[in-house]
């Protein structure tokens, strides 16, 4: 399955962060994308994983 635009952006952010040596926390991802709840980020990460991208 294809990723949504948001899921793609989150995955790209994770890849960029990994090259810098540090993976961001849920709170850091939420802040970067303007989410108030970390649970929203968790849902996106679960969807990305379910689709086989990580």
PDB file of N, CA, C and O in Angstrom:
ATOM      1  N   UNK A   1       0.831  -1.192   0.000  1.00  0.00           N
ATOM      2  CA  UNK A   1       0.000   0.000   0.000  1.00  0.00           C
ATOM      3  C   UNK A   1       0.869   1.246   0.000  1.00  0.00           C
ATOM      4  O   UNK A   1       1.992   1.252   0.504  1.00  0.00           O
ATOM      5  N   UNK A   2       0.323   2.279  -0.571  1.00  0.00           N
ATOM      6  CA  UNK A   2       1.032   3.559  -0.635  1.00  0.00           C
ATOM      7  C   UNK A   2       0.926   4.304   0.699  1.00  0.00           C
ATOM      8  O   UNK A   2      -0.052   4.166   1.433  1.00  0.00           O
ATOM      9  N   UNK A   3       1.938   5.079   0.982  1.00  0.00           N
ATOM     10  CA  UNK A   3       1.907   5.945   2.153  1.00  0.00           C
ATOM     11  C   UNK A   3       1.136   7.215   1.828  1.00  0.00           C
ATOM     12  O   UNK A   3       1.121   7.671   0.684  1.00  0.00           O
ATOM     13  N   UNK A   4       0.494   7.782   2.847  1.00  0.00           N
ATOM     14  CA  UNK A   4      -0.108   9.096   2.674  1.00  0.00           C
ATOM     15  C   UNK A   4       1.028  10.115   2.626  1.00  0.00           C
ATOM     16  O   UNK A   4       2.171   9.791   2.951  1.00  0.00           O
ATOM     17  N   UNK A   5       0.719  11.328   2.227  1.00  0.00           N
ATOM     18  CA  UNK A   5       1.749  12.372   2.177  1.00  0.00           C
ATOM     19  C   UNK A   5       2.363  12.600   3.556  1.00  0.00           C
ATOM     20  O   UNK A   5       3.575  12.765   3.686  1.00  0.00           O
ATOM     21  N   UNK A   6       1.516  12.607   4.580  1.00  0.00           N
ATOM     22  CA  UNK A   6       2.003  12.813   5.942  1.00  0.00           C
ATOM     23  C   UNK A   6       2.895  11.666   6.379  1.00  0.00           C
ATOM     24  O   UNK A   6       3.955  11.888   6.965  1.00  0.00           O
ATOM     25  N   UNK A   7       2.473  10.442   6.098  1.00  0.00           N
ATOM     26  CA  UNK A   7       3.282   9.283   6.461  1.00  0.00           C
ATOM     27  C   UNK A   7       4.629   9.328   5.749  1.00  0.00           C
ATOM     28  O   UNK A   7       5.655   8.999   6.343  1.00  0.00           O
ATOM     29  N   UNK A   8       4.633   9.730   4.495  1.00  0.00           N
ATOM     30  CA  UNK A   8       5.880   9.842   3.736  1.00  0.00           C
ATOM     31  C   UNK A   8       6.798  10.884   4.367  1.00  0.00           C
ATOM     32  O   UNK A   8       8.003  10.662   4.485  1.00  0.00           O
ATOM     33  N   UNK A   9       6.234  12.016   4.770  1.00  0.00           N
ATOM     34  CA  UNK A   9       7.036  13.072   5.390  1.00  0.00           C
ATOM     35  C   UNK A   9       7.625  12.600   6.717  1.00  0.00           C
ATOM     36  O   UNK A   9       8.781  12.889   7.027  1.00  0.00           O
ATOM     37  N   UNK A  10       6.830  11.876   7.494  1.00  0.00           N
ATOM     38  CA  UNK A  10       7.326  11.350   8.769  1.00  0.00           C
ATOM     39  C   UNK A  10       8.447  10.351   8.518  1.00  0.00           C
ATOM     40  O   UNK A  10       9.472  10.389   9.199  1.00  0.00           O
ATOM     41  N   UNK A  11       8.268   9.466   7.557  1.00  0.00           N
ATOM     42  CA  UNK A  11       9.295   8.478   7.235  1.00  0.00           C
ATOM     43  C   UNK A  11      10.582   9.165   6.774  1.00  0.00           C
ATOM     44  O   UNK A  11      11.675   8.749   7.159  1.00  0.00           O
ATOM     45  N   UNK A  12      10.464  10.198   5.967  1.00  0.00           N
ATOM     46  CA  UNK A  12      11.640  10.955   5.516  1.00  0.00           C
ATOM     47  C   UNK A  12      12.335  11.630   6.698  1.00  0.00           C
ATOM     48  O   UNK A  12      13.563  11.656   6.770  1.00  0.00           O
ATOM     49  N   UNK A  13      11.548  12.172   7.618  1.00  0.00           N
ATOM     50  CA  UNK A  13      12.104  12.807   8.813  1.00  0.00           C
ATOM     51  C   UNK A  13      12.872  11.783   9.649  1.00  0.00           C
ATOM     52  O   UNK A  13      13.955  12.074  10.159  1.00  0.00           O
ATOM     53  N   UNK A  14      12.305  10.587   9.783  1.00  0.00           N
ATOM     54  CA  UNK A  14      12.985   9.532  10.536  1.00  0.00           C
ATOM     55  C   UNK A  14      14.297   9.139   9.862  1.00  0.00           C
ATOM     56  O   UNK A  14      15.309   8.936  10.532  1.00  0.00           O
ATOM     57  N   UNK A  15      14.275   9.032   8.543  1.00  0.00           N
ATOM     58  CA  UNK A  15      15.488   8.665   7.801  1.00  0.00           C
ATOM     59  C   UNK A  15      16.567   9.734   7.960  1.00  0.00           C
ATOM     60  O   UNK A  15      17.740   9.412   8.150  1.00  0.00           O
ATOM     61  N   UNK A  16      16.172  11.001   7.883  1.00  0.00           N
ATOM     62  CA  UNK A  16      17.125  12.100   8.062  1.00  0.00           C
ATOM     63  C   UNK A  16      17.707  12.083   9.471  1.00  0.00           C
ATOM     64  O   UNK A  16      18.907  12.276   9.666  1.00  0.00           O
ATOM     65  N   UNK A  17      16.844  11.852  10.439  1.00  0.00           N
ATOM     66  CA  UNK A  17      17.288  11.825  11.832  1.00  0.00           C
ATOM     67  C   UNK A  17      18.255  10.677  12.071  1.00  0.00           C
ATOM     68  O   UNK A  17      19.234  10.818  12.803  1.00  0.00           O
ATOM     69  N   UNK A  18      17.973   9.539  11.448  1.00  0.00           N
ATOM     70  CA  UNK A  18      18.826   8.361  11.618  1.00  0.00           C
ATOM     71  C   UNK A  18      20.230   8.628  11.089  1.00  0.00           C
ATOM     72  O   UNK A  18      21.211   8.176  11.679  1.00  0.00           O
ATOM     73  N   UNK A  19      20.333   9.356   9.986  1.00  0.00           N
ATOM     74  CA  UNK A  19      21.659   9.655   9.438  1.00  0.00           C
ATOM     75  C   UNK A  19      22.444  10.574  10.366  1.00  0.00           C
ATOM     76  O   UNK A  19      23.675  10.592  10.334  1.00  0.00           O
ATOM     77  N   UNK A  20      21.732  11.337  11.193  1.00  0.00           N
ATOM     78  CA  UNK A  20      22.389  12.203  12.170  1.00  0.00           C
ATOM     79  C   UNK A  20      22.725  11.446  13.453  1.00  0.00           C
ATOM     80  O   UNK A  20      23.369  11.988  14.351  1.00  0.00           O
ATOM     81  N   UNK A  21      22.285  10.191  13.534  1.00  0.00           N
ATOM     82  CA  UNK A  21      22.647   9.353  14.667  1.00  0.00           C
ATOM     83  C   UNK A  21      21.639   9.274  15.786  1.00  0.00           C
ATOM     84  O   UNK A  21      21.792   8.451  16.688  1.00  0.00           O
ATOM     85  N   UNK A  22      20.621  10.094  15.761  1.00  0.00           N
ATOM     86  CA  UNK A  22      19.636  10.090  16.839  1.00  0.00           C
ATOM     87  C   UNK A  22      18.226   9.976  16.281  1.00  0.00           C
ATOM     88  O   UNK A  22      17.830  10.738  15.400  1.00  0.00           O
ATOM     89  N   UNK A  23      17.477   9.017  16.803  1.00  0.00           N
ATOM     90  CA  UNK A  23      16.081   8.893  16.397  1.00  0.00           C
ATOM     91  C   UNK A  23      15.238   9.811  17.286  1.00  0.00           C
ATOM     92  O   UNK A  23      15.454   9.868  18.496  1.00  0.00           O
ATOM     93  N   UNK A  24      14.289  10.520  16.700  1.00  0.00           N
ATOM     94  CA  UNK A  24      13.466  11.441  17.483  1.00  0.00           C
ATOM     95  C   UNK A  24      12.451  10.696  18.349  1.00  0.00           C
ATOM     96  O   UNK A  24      12.049   9.575  18.039  1.00  0.00           O
ATOM     97  N   UNK A  25      12.056  11.338  19.424  1.00  0.00           N
ATOM     98  CA  UNK A  25      11.007  10.795  20.285  1.00  0.00           C
ATOM     99  C   UNK A  25       9.650  11.093  19.656  1.00  0.00           C
ATOM    100  O   UNK A  25       9.550  11.883  18.718  1.00  0.00           O
ATOM    101  N   UNK A  26       8.614  10.457  20.181  1.00  0.00           N
ATOM    102  CA  UNK A  26       7.259  10.754  19.703  1.00  0.00           C
ATOM    103  C   UNK A  26       6.943  12.233  19.899  1.00  0.00           C
ATOM    104  O   UNK A  26       6.323  12.860  19.041  1.00  0.00           O
ATOM    105  N   UNK A  27       7.371  12.784  21.028  1.00  0.00           N
ATOM    106  CA  UNK A  27       7.113  14.201  21.308  1.00  0.00           C
ATOM    107  C   UNK A  27       7.807  15.102  20.286  1.00  0.00           C
ATOM    108  O   UNK A  27       7.235  16.099  19.845  1.00  0.00           O
ATOM    109  N   UNK A  28       9.026  14.755  19.914  1.00  0.00           N
ATOM    110  CA  UNK A  28       9.766  15.552  18.927  1.00  0.00           C
ATOM    111  C   UNK A  28       9.115  15.477  17.549  1.00  0.00           C
ATOM    112  O   UNK A  28       9.042  16.477  16.835  1.00  0.00           O
ATOM    113  N   UNK A  29       8.645  14.293  17.182  1.00  0.00           N
ATOM    114  CA  UNK A  29       7.955  14.145  15.896  1.00  0.00           C
ATOM    115  C   UNK A  29       6.656  14.943  15.919  1.00  0.00           C
ATOM    116  O   UNK A  29       6.330  15.634  14.954  1.00  0.00           O
ATOM    117  N   UNK A  30       5.919  14.848  17.018  1.00  0.00           N
ATOM    118  CA  UNK A  30       4.656  15.582  17.145  1.00  0.00           C
ATOM    119  C   UNK A  30       4.897  17.081  16.999  1.00  0.00           C
ATOM    120  O   UNK A  30       4.157  17.767  16.294  1.00  0.00           O
ATOM    121  N   UNK A  31       5.920  17.584  17.658  1.00  0.00           N
ATOM    122  CA  UNK A  31       6.237  19.012  17.580  1.00  0.00           C
ATOM    123  C   UNK A  31       6.606  19.413  16.154  1.00  0.00           C
ATOM    124  O   UNK A  31       6.151  20.442  15.656  1.00  0.00           O
ATOM    125  N   UNK A  32       7.428  18.601  15.503  1.00  0.00           N
ATOM    126  CA  UNK A  32       7.873  18.891  14.130  1.00  0.00           C
ATOM    127  C   UNK A  32       6.696  19.011  13.168  1.00  0.00           C
ATOM    128  O   UNK A  32       6.703  19.858  12.274  1.00  0.00           O
ATOM    129  N   UNK A  33       5.673  18.153  13.355  1.00  0.00           N
ATOM    130  CA  UNK A  33       4.547  18.125  12.427  1.00  0.00           C
ATOM    131  C   UNK A  33       3.300  18.840  12.954  1.00  0.00           C
ATOM    132  O   UNK A  33       2.243  18.800  12.323  1.00  0.00           O
ATOM    133  N   UNK A  34       3.428  19.488  14.105  1.00  0.00           N
ATOM    134  CA  UNK A  34       2.340  20.300  14.623  1.00  0.00           C
ATOM    135  C   UNK A  34       1.201  19.535  15.278  1.00  0.00           C
ATOM    136  O   UNK A  34       0.076  20.028  15.350  1.00  0.00           O
ATOM    137  N   UNK A  35       1.494  18.328  15.758  1.00  0.00           N
ATOM    138  CA  UNK A  35       0.464  17.547  16.446  1.00  0.00           C
ATOM    139  C   UNK A  35       0.506  17.841  17.934  1.00  0.00           C
ATOM    140  O   UNK A  35       1.581  17.994  18.516  1.00  0.00           O
ATOM    141  N   UNK A  36      -0.665  17.918  18.547  1.00  0.00           N
ATOM    142  CA  UNK A  36      -0.733  18.156  19.984  1.00  0.00           C
ATOM    143  C   UNK A  36      -0.591  16.859  20.772  1.00  0.00           C
ATOM    144  O   UNK A  36      -0.152  16.866  21.922  1.00  0.00           O
ATOM    145  N   UNK A  37      -0.965  15.744  20.144  1.00  0.00           N
ATOM    146  CA  UNK A  37      -0.933  14.459  20.833  1.00  0.00           C
ATOM    147  C   UNK A  37       0.076  13.514  20.199  1.00  0.00           C
ATOM    148  O   UNK A  37       0.134  13.361  18.979  1.00  0.00           O
ATOM    149  N   UNK A  38       0.864  12.888  21.056  1.00  0.00           N
ATOM    150  CA  UNK A  38       1.815  11.888  20.563  1.00  0.00           C
ATOM    151  C   UNK A  38       1.100  10.677  19.990  1.00  0.00           C
ATOM    152  O   UNK A  38       1.658   9.955  19.164  1.00  0.00           O
ATOM    153  N   UNK A  39      -0.134  10.454  20.425  1.00  0.00           N
ATOM    154  CA  UNK A  39      -0.881   9.289  19.929  1.00  0.00           C
ATOM    155  C   UNK A  39      -1.126   9.392  18.422  1.00  0.00           C
ATOM    156  O   UNK A  39      -1.201   8.372  17.737  1.00  0.00           O
ATOM    157  N   UNK A  40      -1.248  10.597  17.913  1.00  0.00           N
ATOM    158  CA  UNK A  40      -1.415  10.784  16.468  1.00  0.00           C
ATOM    159  C   UNK A  40      -0.168  10.302  15.734  1.00  0.00           C
ATOM    160  O   UNK A  40      -0.259   9.639  14.701  1.00  0.00           O
ATOM    161  N   UNK A  41       0.981  10.639  16.273  1.00  0.00           N
ATOM    162  CA  UNK A  41       2.243  10.179  15.689  1.00  0.00           C
ATOM    163  C   UNK A  41       2.317   8.660  15.759  1.00  0.00           C
ATOM    164  O   UNK A  41       2.713   8.008  14.793  1.00  0.00           O
ATOM    165  N   UNK A  42       1.938   8.101  16.899  1.00  0.00           N
ATOM    166  CA  UNK A  42       1.967   6.651  17.070  1.00  0.00           C
ATOM    167  C   UNK A  42       1.099   5.967  16.024  1.00  0.00           C
ATOM    168  O   UNK A  42       1.480   4.931  15.481  1.00  0.00           O
ATOM    169  N   UNK A  43      -0.063   6.538  15.740  1.00  0.00           N
ATOM    170  CA  UNK A  43      -0.956   5.966  14.726  1.00  0.00           C
ATOM    171  C   UNK A  43      -0.300   5.994  13.348  1.00  0.00           C
ATOM    172  O   UNK A  43      -0.393   5.025  12.595  1.00  0.00           O
ATOM    173  N   UNK A  44       0.354   7.091  13.022  1.00  0.00           N
ATOM    174  CA  UNK A  44       1.052   7.188  11.734  1.00  0.00           C
ATOM    175  C   UNK A  44       2.184   6.161  11.657  1.00  0.00           C
ATOM    176  O   UNK A  44       2.358   5.502  10.632  1.00  0.00           O
ATOM    177  N   UNK A  45       2.950   6.027  12.736  1.00  0.00           N
ATOM    178  CA  UNK A  45       4.054   5.073  12.748  1.00  0.00           C
ATOM    179  C   UNK A  45       3.551   3.641  12.598  1.00  0.00           C
ATOM    180  O   UNK A  45       4.158   2.833  11.895  1.00  0.00           O
ATOM    181  N   UNK A  46       2.448   3.334  13.257  1.00  0.00           N
ATOM    182  CA  UNK A  46       1.870   1.994  13.136  1.00  0.00           C
ATOM    183  C   UNK A  46       1.413   1.732  11.706  1.00  0.00           C
ATOM    184  O   UNK A  46       1.594   0.630  11.188  1.00  0.00           O
ATOM    185  N   UNK A  47       0.825   2.731  11.070  1.00  0.00           N
ATOM    186  CA  UNK A  47       0.374   2.576   9.685  1.00  0.00           C
ATOM    187  C   UNK A  47       1.565   2.381   8.749  1.00  0.00           C
ATOM    188  O   UNK A  47       1.514   1.555   7.837  1.00  0.00           O
ATOM    189  N   UNK A  48       2.637   3.144   8.977  1.00  0.00           N
ATOM    190  CA  UNK A  48       3.846   3.008   8.163  1.00  0.00           C
ATOM    191  C   UNK A  48       4.412   1.599   8.314  1.00  0.00           C
ATOM    192  O   UNK A  48       4.802   0.969   7.331  1.00  0.00           O
ATOM    193  N   UNK A  49       4.453   1.119   9.538  1.00  0.00           N
ATOM    194  CA  UNK A  49       4.972  -0.229   9.794  1.00  0.00           C
ATOM    195  C   UNK A  49       4.073  -1.292   9.161  1.00  0.00           C
ATOM    196  O   UNK A  49       4.564  -2.243   8.552  1.00  0.00           O
ATOM    197  N   UNK A  50       2.770  -1.129   9.307  1.00  0.00           N
ATOM    198  CA  UNK A  50       1.815  -2.096   8.754  1.00  0.00           C
ATOM    199  C   UNK A  50       1.934  -2.183   7.228  1.00  0.00           C
ATOM    200  O   UNK A  50       1.740  -3.248   6.642  1.00  0.00           O
ATOM    201  N   UNK A  51       2.253  -1.060   6.602  1.00  0.00           N
ATOM    202  CA  UNK A  51       2.404  -1.024   5.148  1.00  0.00           C
ATOM    203  C   UNK A  51       3.766  -1.556   4.699  1.00  0.00           C
ATOM    204  O   UNK A  51       4.044  -1.639   3.503  1.00  0.00           O
ATOM    205  N   UNK A  52       4.613  -1.915   5.671  1.00  0.00           N
ATOM    206  CA  UNK A  52       5.886  -2.545   5.356  1.00  0.00           C
ATOM    207  C   UNK A  52       7.046  -1.613   5.070  1.00  0.00           C
ATOM    208  O   UNK A  52       8.047  -2.035   4.491  1.00  0.00           O
ATOM    209  N   UNK A  53       6.932  -0.369   5.460  1.00  0.00           N
ATOM    210  CA  UNK A  53       7.998   0.590   5.176  1.00  0.00           C
ATOM    211  C   UNK A  53       9.029   0.699   6.289  1.00  0.00           C
ATOM    212  O   UNK A  53      10.062   1.346   6.118  1.00  0.00           O
ATOM    213  N   UNK A  54       8.757   0.071   7.428  1.00  0.00           N
ATOM    214  CA  UNK A  54       9.757   0.020   8.501  1.00  0.00           C
ATOM    215  C   UNK A  54       9.494  -1.150   9.391  1.00  0.00           C
ATOM    216  O   UNK A  54      10.226  -1.368  10.356  1.00  0.00           O
TER     217      UNK A  54
END
